[in-house]
C-alpha cells in the first residue's frame, strides 16, 4: 500500500493567497502528521512552483490541488481524484462550489443580457470557475458565437477582480471562494458587486498521481482526519468546513457542459 520515493511532492495552490499561506502550511502539516503515522512518506512542506502545472505534472505527485477542468482535460488518465475540501459555499452541496458574475457598484446592469458587447476579464482559458463557467452561462445568449466585445486575460481570479475595479474590464466570473477571500483581503472588492451566480459544480479536487486503491484510502483517511482536527484559527481564514471524498467520475459534468456550449456554437469565450 505504501509507495516509497525519494522526492514525493505536494501542493495546495488554488486558494494559496499570501494572506492565508500560514493557514495552508498548517493544514498540510496536519495532513503530513497523519500520513507519517500510517507509514506514508510525505514532504515537510507544500511545493509552490511558479507554475502550478509543474506540480500537477510531477511524476511523484502525492497530493495536489487542481481545477476540475484539468481533471477532464490534460490530466485525464494521469491523476486520480481523492476528494475535495469543503468550503461551505452557499447554495451548494458540501464539496461543491460555484462562481459569481461581478461588475462595478456603479454599473447599472441588472441582468446578464445587459452585459452584451462589454469587456470581460478571465483568469485564463483552462479554468472551470473563471472560463468554463462563462461558456456555460453565456452560450444560450451568444449570437453567431459572440456575446462580448473584448476578452481580457488577467492570469488569476484576484487579478480579474482588480481589472474590473480599475475599469479595464466590465465584468468577470470569479470562483466564489476567491470572492470570499477578496472580501477578506482585497480592497478592489469594495467597489464591486455580484450580478449573478453560476450553477454548482464539483469543487477544486485534491488529486494524486499514485494510483493505488489502498494508498488512495490511506490518503483520504489522513486528509479527513487532519481537516476534522483543525483548529478554528486554521479553518476560518481558509473558509474550510470539512472534506468530501469523491470519485474522479464526478467531474465528467464539466466536460459535458463544455461540450454542450461548443455544440451550441460557443466553444470559446468571445
C-alpha positions in Angstrom: 0.0 0.0 0.0 2.8 2.4 0.9 4.9 3.6 -2.0 8.4 4.9 -1.3 10.1 7.6 -3.3 13.0 9.9 -2.7 11.1 13.0 -3.7 7.3 13.0 -3.1 5.8 16.4 -3.8 2.6 18.0 -2.6 0.8 21.4 -3.1 -2.4 23.2 -2.3 -2.1 26.1 -4.8 -5.7 27.0 -5.7 -6.5 29.3 -2.8 -3.0 29.9 -1.6 -3.2 33.7 -1.3 -0.2 35.3 0.5 -2.5 36.4 3.4 -3.5 32.8 4.2 -0.3 30.9 3.5 0.3 30.3 7.2 -3.0 28.5 7.4 -2.3 26.5 4.2 1.0 25.4 5.7 -0.7 24.4 9.0 -3.3 22.4 7.0 -0.5 20.5 5.2 1.4 19.9 8.5 -1.7 18.3 10.0 -2.0 16.0 6.9 1.7 15.1 7.0 1.5 14.1 10.7 -1.3 11.6 9.9 0.4 10.3 6.7 3.6 9.6 8.5 1.8 7.9 11.4 0.5 5.5 8.8 3.9 4.9 7.3 3.5 7.1 4.2 6.4 9.2 3.2 5.4 12.8 2.7 7.2 16.2 2.1 7.5 18.5 5.1 6.2 21.5 3.1 3.9 22.2 0.2 5.7 23.0 -3.1 5.0 26.4 -4.6 6.4 26.4 -8.1 6.0 29.4 -10.3 3.5 27.5 -12.5 1.0 25.1 -10.9 1.3 22.9 -14.0 4.8 21.9 -12.7 3.2 20.5 -9.6 0.3 18.6 -11.4 2.7 17.0 -13.9 5.3 15.9 -11.4 5.9 12.2 -11.6 5.9 11.9 -7.8 2.8 13.9 -7.0 1.5 12.6 -3.7 -1.3 15.2 -3.1 -2.1 18.2 -5.2 -5.0 20.6 -5.6 -6.1 21.4 -9.1 -9.0 22.7 -11.2 -11.8 20.4 -12.4 -11.0 21.5 -16.0 -7.6 19.8 -15.8 -9.2 16.6 -14.4 -11.3 16.1 -17.6 -8.7 17.5 -20.0 -4.9 17.5 -19.8 -4.6 15.5 -16.6 -7.2 12.9 -17.6 -5.8 9.4 -17.0 -2.7 10.8 -15.3 -4.1 11.6 -11.9 -6.9 10.3 -9.7 -9.2 12.5 -7.6 -9.1 11.9 -3.9 -11.7 14.3 -2.7 -12.4 18.0 -2.2 -12.0 20.4 0.7 -15.5 21.7 1.5 -15.6 25.5 1.6 -19.2 25.7 2.7 -20.3 27.7 -0.4 -23.9 29.0 -0.1 -26.4 27.3 -2.4 -24.1 24.2 -2.9 -23.9 20.7 -1.6 -20.8 20.0 0.6 -17.8 19.8 -1.6 -19.4 21.7 -4.5 -18.8 25.4 -5.4 -19.9 28.0 -8.0 -18.8 31.2 -9.5 -20.1 34.8 -9.2 -20.5 37.2 -12.0 -19.2 40.6 -10.8 -19.3 44.2 -12.0 -18.6 47.6 -10.5 -21.0 49.0 -8.0 -21.8 52.0 -10.2 -22.6 49.8 -13.3 -26.4 49.9 -13.8 -26.8 46.4 -15.2 -29.5 44.2 -13.8 -29.4 41.1 -16.0 -26.9 39.0 -18.0 -28.3 40.3 -21.3 -27.2 43.8 -20.2 -23.6 42.6 -20.4 -23.8 42.1 -24.2 -21.0 43.9 -26.0 -19.0 44.5 -22.8 -15.4 43.6 -22.0 -15.0 40.5 -19.8 -11.9 39.5 -17.7 -11.0 35.8 -17.4 -8.2 34.4 -15.3 -7.2 32.1 -18.2 -8.7 29.7 -20.7 -8.0 26.5 -18.7 -10.1 27.4 -15.7 -13.5 26.0 -14.9 -14.6 28.7 -12.5 -13.3 31.6 -14.5 -13.7 30.4 -18.1 -15.7 27.2 -18.3 -18.4 28.7 -16.2 -18.5 31.7 -18.5 -19.0 29.4 -21.5 -21.9 27.6 -19.9 -23.6 30.7 -18.6 -23.4 32.8 -21.8 -23.7 30.1 -24.5 -27.5 30.5 -24.6 -27.2 34.2 -25.1 -24.4 34.2 -27.8 -25.2 35.1 -31.4 -23.0 33.6 -34.1 -20.5 32.6 -31.4 -20.2 36.0 -29.9 -21.5 37.9 -26.8 -18.7 40.1 -25.6 -16.9 42.9 -27.4 -13.5 42.0 -25.9 -11.8 39.5 -23.6 -9.0 40.4 -21.2 -6.9 37.6 -19.7 -5.9 38.6 -16.2 -4.0 35.5 -15.0 -5.8 35.0 -11.7 -9.1 35.5 -10.1 -7.7 38.2 -7.9 -6.3 40.0 -10.9 -9.8 39.7 -12.5 -11.3 41.5 -9.5 -8.7 44.3 -9.9 -9.3 44.5 -13.6 -13.0 45.1 -13.2 -12.5 47.5 -10.3 -9.9 49.5 -12.3 -12.2 49.7 -15.4 -10.0 47.5 -17.6 -13.0 45.1 -17.9 -16.7 45.5 -17.2 -17.2 42.1 -15.7 -15.6 38.8 -14.6 -16.8 35.4 -13.5 -14.9 34.5 -10.3 -14.7 31.5 -8.1 -17.0 32.3 -5.1 -14.3 31.1 -2.6 -11.9 33.7 -4.2 -14.7 36.2 -3.9 -14.8 35.5 -0.1 -11.0 35.7 0.1 -11.3 39.0 -1.7 -13.8 40.3 0.8 -11.3 39.4 3.5 -8.1 40.7 1.8 -8.6 42.6 -1.5 -9.5 46.3 -1.4 -10.7 46.1 -5.0 -13.8 44.2 -3.9 -15.2 47.2 -2.1 -16.1 48.7 -5.5 -17.7 45.5 -6.9 -21.0 43.7 -6.6 -22.5 40.4 -7.6 -24.8 40.3 -10.7 -25.5 36.5 -10.9 -24.3 33.1 -9.8 -23.4 30.1 -11.9 -24.6 26.5 -11.4 -23.0 24.4 -8.6 -20.0 22.3 -9.7 -17.8 19.8 -8.0 -15.2 21.8 -6.1 -11.5 22.0 -6.7 -10.2 18.5 -6.2 -7.3 17.1 -4.3 -5.6 14.6 -6.6 -2.8 12.1 -6.6 -0.5 10.6 -9.2 -0.1 7.4 -7.2 -3.0 5.3 -8.5 -3.4 2.6 -5.9 -6.7 1.8 -4.2 -5.1 1.1 -0.8 -3.0 4.2 -0.9 -6.0 6.3 -2.0 -7.9 5.1 1.0 -4.9 5.9 3.3 -4.5 9.4 1.8 -8.2 10.1 2.2 -8.2 8.9 5.8 -5.3 11.1 6.6 -6.8 14.2 5.0 -10.2 13.6 6.5 -8.8 13.2 10.0 -6.5 16.2 9.6 -9.3 18.5 8.5 -11.6 17.3 11.2 -9.0 18.1 13.8 -8.0 21.5 12.6 -8.3 24.5 15.0 -10.8 27.2 14.0 -7.8 29.6 13.6 -6.7 27.5 10.6 -10.2 26.7 9.3 -11.5 30.3 9.4 -9.0 32.0 7.1 -9.3 29.2 4.6 -13.2 29.1 4.7 -12.7 25.4 5.4 -15.6 23.3 6.8 -14.8 19.7 6.0 -13.6 17.2 3.5 -15.6 15.1 1.0 -14.2 12.0 -0.6 -15.4 11.7 -4.2 -14.6 9.8 -7.4 -13.0 11.2 -10.5 -16.2 10.4 -12.4 -18.0 13.3 -10.6 -16.0 15.7 -12.7 -17.5 14.5 -16.0 -20.2 17.1 -15.6 -17.6 19.7 -16.5 -16.7 18.0 -19.8 -20.4 17.6 -20.6 -21.1 21.3 -20.0 -18.2 22.3 -22.2 -19.3 20.0 -24.9 -22.8 21.4 -24.7 -21.5 25.0 -25.0 -19.5 24.0 -28.1 -22.5 22.2 -29.6 -24.5 25.4 -29.1 -21.9 27.3 -31.2 -20.0 28.9 -28.3 -16.7 26.9 -27.9 -14.7 29.8 -26.7 -15.4 33.0 -24.7 -15.9 35.7 -27.3 
